[in-house]
Amino acid sequence: MTSPELTRARDLLGHLVSEPEATIEDFRRLYEQVLANFEVPSDGKVEAVDADGVPSYWVSAPGAADDQAILLVHGGGFCMGSAKGYKEFGYRISKASGARVLVVDYRLAPENPFPAPMDDVVSAYRWARQQPGIRNVAIVGDSAGGNLVVAALVKLREDGDVAPNAAVACSPLVDLAGEGASLTERAHLDPLPAAALVEAMGGAYLAGKDPKETPLASPLYADLQGLPPIRVLTGTDEGLHDDSIRLVEKLREAGVDVELEIGENMIHIWPLFNFLPQAQESTDRFGAFLQKHLADSPAQV
């Protein structure tokens, strides 16, 4: 039986596709309406910063360590979403991990297609690494943000940067070819028309590029060797379920330390919905994962 909280979360996701003729601007407005349900508690500390040209917010819960940082990369199909709307999620991640969270406002497609959003994430990460007193940095993202997290890990490895200490990808969209069987097999469970959104918004991000020939845009097809520890979350009731399953399989084949959490009856990006008990439980678990890897790693500069 579906709980009232889960019904509310499903309704909020459904709100994203409540206007059949929606334009990109309409989708952006609808997503901000969803995100407006989540407010940073009064004890949260929020500071707007310029992370090497990427507008961002430092968000801290009480007691967060000044020397540990987590980059938070919002979802929204590469075309919508904002750092402003994700500040509350950043607060909960800060509380669960004991670290400061840098919520980044990367440029959006279609105005700024690949590689602009990924480049912004990489730039913000490098900026965070260089801040005085920062010893270790992890990175978290959901949906398209999960794509950008995995892609950024690959890009940073390719460029010879110090790797993030750990990463979390919630319901990541990593196959822009849209070949996951769950896109059709679980479509009846998902409040979102995931296959159509992957085609439309993934297409806007790719701007004509072949996803299998552009692995930094569609990182399921990337070389994943040598990446830091990753925790991947997916729900049973989402069309993108198989993106996570296939990503974890590839990570394991590549020898990466990877953990998988499958949320029973959970929908796309369920940790975002702060009123959902399962959301807080999942956030606490991946917060502990991040805290462990930030604390266990030697300071990296």
KOLGURO-727520 format. One record per residue (C-alpha): residue in three letters; x, y, z. Coordinates in steps of 0.5 Angstrom, whole numbers, padded with zeros to 4 digits, always signed. Layout:
! residues N
ALAXYZ
...
! end
This chain:
! residues 301
MET+0000+0000+0000
THR+0003+0007-0002
SER+0004+0012+0004
PRO+0001+0019+0004
GLU+0008+0021+0003
LEU+0010+0017-0003
THR+0004+0019-0006
ARG+0005+0026-0005
ALA+0012+0025-0008
ARG+0009+0022-0014
ASP+0005+0027-0015
LEU+0010+0032-0015
LEU+0014+0029-0020
GLY+0008+0028-0024
HIS+0007+0036-0024
LEU+0014+0036-0028
VAL+0010+0033-0034
SER+0003+0037-0032
GLU+0003+0041-0038
PRO+0002+0037-0045
GLU+0005+0042-0049
ALA+0010+0045-0045
THR+0016+0049-0047
ILE+0023+0048-0044
GLU+0022+0055-0040
ASP+0015+0051-0038
PHE+0019+0045-0035
ARG+0024+0050-0032
ARG+0018+0054-0028
LEU+0015+0047-0027
TYR+0021+0044-0023
GLU+0022+0051-0019
GLN+0015+0050-0017
VAL+0017+0043-0014
LEU+0023+0045-0011
ALA+0020+0051-0008
ASN+0017+0046-0003
PHE+0024+0045+0000
GLU+0026+0050+0005
VAL+0033+0050+0008
PRO+0032+0050+0016
SER+0033+0056+0020
ASP+0040+0053+0023
GLY+0043+0052+0016
LYS+0048+0057+0014
VAL+0048+0059+0006
GLU+0053+0063+0003
ALA+0053+0065-0005
VAL+0060+0064-0008
ASP+0063+0065-0015
ALA+0066+0058-0016
ASP+0071+0060-0022
GLY+0065+0063-0026
VAL+0060+0058-0024
PRO+0055+0061-0019
SER+0054+0057-0013
TYR+0052+0056-0006
TRP+0056+0054+0000
VAL+0051+0050+0005
SER+0052+0048+0012
ALA+0048+0045+0017
PRO+0051+0046+0024
GLY+0057+0042+0026
ALA+0059+0041+0019
ALA+0067+0041+0018
ASP+0070+0047+0015
ASP+0076+0042+0012
GLN+0071+0037+0008
ALA+0067+0039+0002
ILE+0062+0036-0002
LEU+0060+0038-0009
LEU+0052+0038-0010
VAL+0050+0037-0018
HIS+0043+0038-0019
GLY+0038+0034-0023
GLY+0033+0037-0029
GLY+0035+0033-0035
PHE+0041+0038-0037
CYS+0035+0043-0038
MET+0032+0045-0032
GLY+0033+0045-0024
SER+0038+0050-0020
ALA+0043+0051-0015
LYS+0037+0055-0011
GLY+0032+0050-0011
TYR+0037+0044-0009
LYS+0040+0048-0003
GLU+0035+0044+0002
PHE+0038+0038-0001
GLY+0045+0041+0000
TYR+0043+0042+0008
ARG+0041+0035+0009
ILE+0047+0032+0006
SER+0051+0037+0010
LYS+0048+0034+0016
ALA+0048+0027+0014
SER+0056+0027+0012
GLY+0058+0033+0017
ALA+0061+0036+0011
ARG+0060+0043+0008
VAL+0056+0043+0001
LEU+0058+0047-0005
VAL+0051+0047-0009
VAL+0053+0049-0017
ASP+0049+0052-0022
TYR+0052+0050-0028
ARG+0050+0052-0035
LEU+0043+0049-0038
ALA+0042+0046-0045
PRO+0040+0047-0050
GLU+0043+0054-0050
ASN+0049+0051-0047
PRO+0050+0044-0049
PHE+0055+0039-0048
PRO+0060+0040-0046
ALA+0059+0046-0042
PRO+0055+0043-0036
MET+0060+0038-0035
ASP+0066+0043-0036
ASP+0062+0048-0030
VAL+0062+0042-0025
VAL+0069+0040-0027
SER+0071+0048-0026
ALA+0067+0048-0019
TYR+0071+0042-0017
ARG+0077+0045-0018
TRP+0075+0051-0015
ALA+0073+0048-0009
ARG+0080+0044-0008
GLN+0084+0050-0008
GLN+0080+0053-0003
PRO+0084+0055+0004
GLY+0083+0050+0009
ILE+0079+0045+0005
ARG+0083+0038+0005
ASN+0078+0033+0002
VAL+0072+0033-0003
ALA+0067+0029-0005
ILE+0061+0030-0011
VAL+0054+0028-0011
GLY+0049+0028-0016
ASP+0042+0026-0018
SER+0039+0024-0025
ALA+0042+0028-0030
GLY+0047+0031-0024
GLY+0049+0024-0023
ASN+0051+0023-0031
LEU+0055+0030-0030
VAL+0058+0027-0023
VAL+0060+0020-0027
ALA+0063+0024-0033
ALA+0067+0029-0029
LEU+0070+0023-0025
VAL+0072+0021-0032
LYS+0074+0028-0034
LEU+0078+0029-0028
ARG+0082+0022-0029
GLU+0084+0024-0036
ASP+0086+0031-0034
GLY+0091+0028-0028
ASP+0087+0032-0023
VAL+0087+0030-0016
ALA+0080+0025-0016
PRO+0074+0026-0011
ASN+0075+0022-0005
ALA+0068+0019-0006
ALA+0062+0020-0010
VAL+0054+0019-0010
ALA+0050+0018-0016
CYS+0042+0018-0015
SER+0038+0015-0020
PRO+0043+0017-0025
LEU+0042+0018-0033
VAL+0048+0015-0036
ASP+0045+0012-0042
LEU+0043+0018-0047
ALA+0042+0012-0052
GLY+0036+0010-0048
GLU+0037+0003-0049
GLY+0035+0001-0042
ALA+0030-0004-0042
SER+0027-0001-0036
LEU+0025+0005-0040
THR+0019+0001-0043
GLU+0019-0005-0038
ARG+0018+0000-0032
ALA+0014+0005-0035
HIS+0008+0004-0032
LEU+0011+0005-0025
ASP+0014+0011-0026
PRO+0010+0018-0026
LEU+0015+0021-0031
PRO+0015+0019-0038
ALA+0022+0017-0038
ALA+0024+0015-0045
ALA+0021+0021-0048
LEU+0025+0026-0043
VAL+0031+0022-0044
GLU+0030+0023-0052
ALA+0028+0030-0051
MET+0033+0033-0046
GLY+0038+0028-0047
GLY+0038+0030-0055
ALA+0038+0038-0053
TYR+0044+0036-0049
LEU+0048+0032-0054
ALA+0046+0037-0060
GLY+0047+0032-0065
LYS+0052+0028-0062
ASP+0052+0020-0062
PRO+0052+0018-0055
LYS+0056+0012-0056
GLU+0061+0016-0059
THR+0061+0022-0054
PRO+0062+0018-0047
LEU+0063+0024-0043
ALA+0056+0026-0045
SER+0054+0019-0044
PRO+0058+0016-0039
LEU+0056+0009-0039
TYR+0060+0008-0045
ALA+0066+0011-0042
ASP+0072+0008-0039
LEU+0071+0007-0032
GLN+0077+0005-0029
GLY+0081+0008-0024
LEU+0075+0012-0021
PRO+0074+0013-0014
PRO+0069+0010-0009
ILE+0062+0011-0012
ARG+0055+0009-0008
VAL+0049+0009-0014
LEU+0042+0009-0012
THR+0036+0007-0016
GLY+0029+0006-0015
THR+0025+0000-0017
ASP+0019+0004-0020
GLU+0023+0009-0024
GLY+0024+0008-0032
LEU+0032+0009-0031
HIS+0033+0003-0026
ASP+0037+0000-0031
ASP+0042+0006-0032
SER+0044+0005-0025
ILE+0044-0003-0026
ARG+0048-0003-0032
LEU+0053+0003-0029
VAL+0054-0001-0023
GLU+0056-0007-0027
LYS+0061-0003-0031
LEU+0064+0000-0025
ARG+0065-0007-0022
GLU+0068-0010-0028
ALA+0073-0004-0028
GLY+0075-0005-0021
VAL+0072+0001-0018
ASP+0069+0000-0011
VAL+0062+0001-0012
GLU+0056+0000-0007
LEU+0049+0000-0010
GLU+0042+0001-0006
ILE+0036-0001-0009
GLY+0030+0003-0006
GLU+0024-0002-0006
ASN+0017+0002-0009
MET+0022+0008-0010
ILE+0021+0013-0015
HIS+0026+0017-0019
ILE+0031+0022-0015
TRP+0027+0020-0008
PRO+0032+0022-0004
LEU+0030+0029-0006
PHE+0023+0029-0002
ASN+0025+0031+0005
PHE+0018+0029+0007
LEU+0019+0022+0005
PRO+0022+0017+0011
GLN+0026+0013+0006
ALA+0029+0020+0003
GLN+0032+0021+0010
GLU+0034+0014+0011
SER+0037+0014+0004
THR+0041+0021+0005
ASP+0043+0018+0012
ARG+0046+0012+0009
PHE+0050+0016+0003
GLY+0052+0021+0008
ALA+0055+0016+0012
PHE+0059+0013+0006
LEU+0061+0020+0004
GLN+0063+0021+0011
LYS+0067+0015+0012
HIS+0071+0016+0005
LEU+0072+0024+0007
ALA+0075+0022+0014
ASP+0079+0016+0012
SER+0083+0019+0006
PRO+0089+0023+0007
ALA+0089+0030+0006
GLN+0090+0032-0002
VAL+0092+0038-0005
! end
